[in-house]
Amino acid sequence: MDTLVFKVVASPLLIQAASLAGRRRGPAVGGWFVGLPLTSGPVAFFLAVDRGTGFAATAALGSLAGTAAQAGFCLAYGFTARRHSWPAAFSGFFLVIALTIERIGIAASFALASFVAGTIQVSTLRIISGSRSSSRCRTGCG
């Protein structure tokens, strides 16, 4: 019974702490905390305690695949929504994912999603860095 209470309270407390840190220290700190596995981390820990490390490792791979898929969806939706309506962007991305999984299988889809997630992270960092420097020049250079 003691672990049940801890399981129910751990993730919300971590999320609350991240939210407070973001409010007090600004959006950059809040963004870093949002990137942490504040919900899947405790779940993986409790799975390892309750079911064993092999089960937790398999669950962690599934969690990682879900995160990569979410990042891929955000990027594809963002690019597509600029050119088409949001329903077209939303359904088009899911169609592509369904066809990819059917064609190359789950394992290859995971590898592809991991590659895409890494590419998205690098691209996003470059875009953010470029927008910060260009916004400074518009307001302060000249």
Buried (B, 14 or more C-beta within 10 A) or exposed (E): EEEEEEBEEBBEEBBEEBBEBBEEEEEEBBEEBEEEBBBBBBBBEBBBEEEEEEEBEEBBEEBBBEBBBEBBBEBBBEEBBEEEEEEEBBEBBEEBBEEBBEEEEEEEBBBBBBEBBEEBEEEEEEEEEEEEEEEEEEEEEE
